[in-house]
Amino acid sequence: MNVIRIAALNQPGVEVFSTLTEAQLRNRLEPEKGVFIAESPKVIRVALDAGYEPLALLCEERHIVGDAADIIARVGEIPIYTGTREVLAALTGYTLTRGVLCAMRRPVPKMVADVCEGASRVAVIDGVVDTTNIGAIFRSAAALGIDAVLVTTNSCDPLNRRAVRVSMGSVFLLPWTWIESVEDLKTLGFMTVAMALTENSISLDDERLKVEPRLAIIMGTEGDGLPQDIIASADYVVRIPMAHGVDSLNVAAASAVAFWELRRLV
C-alpha cells in the first residue's frame, strides 16, 4: 500500500486533484490518455467494476481502514495521498463526498456505430451544459432501458467530476460517445425523436413510437431546447402531455419520462 501523507498543498502528484481544470484533465499528457476524477467510494467501485484504470487516490486518513479499505485492496500500488478532512478540503476547494477521490484513465472515445451496435433505444444529448442534468440523464438512461448515449460536442463532458457523481456511476454502465451530427443516426437505421413543443408534435404515448424497432431520443439544451434544424429533420417531434398549463419540464426530468414511455417492450 503506497500511502503518501500530504505535507503541503503544492506537494508534487496532487495537482490532478487540485490545480488542474476539467479541460486540463481531459488533455493531460495526450488527448487519448486523459484523466477524470471519480468521487465517493460507491462511484469508484462502479468504475472499477466496469474496468476503468485507477491512477491515484486522494483519501481522508480515517477512510484508509474504513470506507475506502476495499478500494485500496483493489488498486495495487498506485499513490494513495492522504490527510485530514480539513487539509483535503483546502487542497481541492470543496469537501470530499465520503472522503475519497480517484483519478482514473479516460477511455479512448468509441465510434458512434460501435456504440449503437445492437441498440434499439439510444439517447442523444444535444447542447446540455449543466453537469447535474448530464449526470441525471445518464442515471435515468441506465435505469430505464436505454441501450446507449450519444453526446454532442457542445454538451458538458459526461466524465466531469460532478456529472459522474450525480449519475452515481451510471456513466460507467452504458456505452456512450461523442457525436458530430444527429443525421448520422439515420444511416444506422434509427428513427429520430426530437423532444420539442411545436404545433405538429405528437404525444409521447403515441402508439407509432412504441412499435419502432430503433429510436434515437434527442433531448435539447436547458434554455432554448433543440435547434430548429434538428426539429425539422426529425422523423417524429414529440411532446410530453402536461396538466395545469405547465409547458415544459427540466431536461433531466423530461428524459426520465421519455425513456420510460419509449422503452422497448418486445
N, C-alpha and C positions, 0 to 999 in steps of 0.2 A: 504494500500500500504506500503510494508516493504522496505523503501528506506534506504540504508546504504551508507554514503559517505566515500570514501576511504581516510584514513588519512596517510597510509604508504603502501609501495609496498609489505610488508610482512604481511599485515593485514590478520588475520585468515578468511578463507572462500573463498578467491580469488585465492587460489593456483590452483583450477580447470581451471582457465583461464590463468594461467601464468607459474608456475613451473612444472606442470605435463606434461610428454610426451604423445604422442598418445598411446603408449603401456600401460603406467600407467593409462590413462583414460579408456582404454578398460577393464582393470582388476581391476579397483577401487572397493574396498570392496570385492566383489565376482565376478567371471567371468560373471555370469548371471545378474549381476547388474552393469555393466559397464556404462560409460558415454561417450557422444560425444558432440561436440560443433557445433552448427548451427550459421552461420554468416550472418547478414543482415536481416532487417525486412521481406523482401519478403520470404526468405528461411525459417525463423522461422514461419511465418504464414502457409506455406505449411506443415511444420512438425506438427504444432498444429492441422491443419485441418485433417491430417492423423492419429491423435490420439496419437502422441508421448508425453511423460510426461516431462514437464519442471521442472528443479530443481533449477536454479538460472539464473539471468540475469546480464549482465555487460553492462552498457548503459551510453553514454555521457549525461551530465546533460541536455543539450538542447533538447534531444530526449525524455525525460520523458513525456513532454507535446507536443511532436512533432511526429516524425516518429514512435516511439515505444508506443505511448499512447494506441492504440487499443490492442496491445500485452499485455501490463501491465494490462489492464482491464480483460484479459482472463486468466491470470496465477495465480490468487489468491494471497496468502500471502507468496510466495517464496521470498527469498532475492533478492533485486534489488540493486546491487552495482553500484555506480556512481561516476563520477569525470569529470574533464576536458578532452578534447581530448588529450592533452599532457600527462596527468597523465596515462590515459588508454593505450596510445602507449608505455609509459615507462614500464607499468606493463606487457603487453602482448608481447612486442618486435616488434609490427607491428601496422600500422594504421588500425583501425577497418573499415570494409566496412559498410557505412551508420551508423556507430556508435553504433552498437548493437551486442552482442553475447548472446547466450542462451545455458547453459549446460542442456542436456536432457538425460533421461534414455535410455540406449541402449536396444533394444528389445532382447528377447531370440531368438537365431537362430532357424529357421524353418527347417523341414525335406525337403530334395530335392523332394520327392514325393508329399508333400503338396504344395510346391511352383509351381510344374509343373501340378497340377491337373487342367484339363480343358484347358490347354495351347496348342496352335498349333504352336507357334513360340517362342523359347527361345534363348537367347544369352548366350554364355559361354565365360567368360573372363579368359584366361589362361596365367598366369605369367606376367601380365601387372602391372608394379610397379610405373608408373608415375601418380601422383594424378590428374593432369589435364586431362590426357587421360581417366582415370576411370570416372571422372565426365562427360566428354563429351560423352563417350559411353552410360552412363545411360540417359543422356538428349536425345540423338538420339533414344535410345530404347523406351523411353516413348513417344516420338513424332511420331515414325514411325511404330507403330503396334506390337512391341514385347510384349509378354504376361508376361514374367518373365526373370530374370537374375540370372545366376549361376556363382560364382566366385571361382576359385581355390585358395587353401590356400597359394600359393606362389605369390599371387597378392596383390596389395595395398588394404587396407581396404576402402570400399565404404563410410564409415562413418568418414573417415579422414576429418578434417575441410575444407581443400582446395578442396577435391573431392566433398564434399557436396555443397560448394559454386559454383564451376564450373558447377555442374549439375543443378543449380538453383532450388534445392529441388526435382529434378526428382527422386532421390534415394528413396524418400518417397512415390512415386506414383506407383511403381512397386513392386510386390513381388520378393524377392531375398534371396539367402542364399549361404553358402559356399558349395563346392563340392570337394570330395576327388578324384574321378575318373570319367572321362568323359564317361567311359564304362557303368556307372550306367544308363545313359540316354537311352541306347538301351533296357534295361529291362523295361523301361517305355513306349516303343513304338515309340521312336524318331529315325529318320534317322539323322545321324550326318554329318555336312557340315564343313569340315576343310578349312578355307580360307588360301590358300598357293599357291605359284608358283612352280609347278612341271611339268614334261614332260607330265603327264597324267591328268592334271587338266582340268576341263571343264569350259566353260564361265558362268559367273554369270546369264546371261539371258537364260540359257538352259531351255527348256520347262519342262523337267523332274522334275526340282526343284519346279516349281510353283504348280504342282499338288500333291505334297507330303502333306499328312494331318498333319504330325508333323515333324518339322525340329528343330534341335539344331545347331545354327550357332556359330562356335568356332573361336574366334579371339585370335591371339598369341601375344607374347611379342614384344615390340617396336624394339628390335635389331635383334634377331635371328629368330623370328617367332615361329611357333608351333613346338614342339618336333616331331621327326621322328616317334615315336611310335603312337602318336595321328593321324598323317597324314596317316600312314599305315593302321590304323584300321578304318578310317572314311569311311562312305558309299559313300560320294562324296568329292572330292577335287576340290575346286572352285577358280577361279581367276577372277579378275575384268579386263575386256578388257581396254587397255590404249593406248594412242597415243604418238607420238614424242619420242619413246624409253624409256619412263618412266616405271620403273619396279615395283614400289610399291607406296603406299600411307601411310601416318601416320595412325596408327591403329584406331584412333578416326574418321578420315575422311573415312577410308575404312568401318568402321562399319556402318556409315550413309548410304553409297551407298548400302551395302549388305542388311541392314534392309529394305530399301525402295523397292529394287528389289524383295526380297524374302517374302514380306508381304503376308499374307493370303488373297486371292482375293475372295474366296467363303465361 
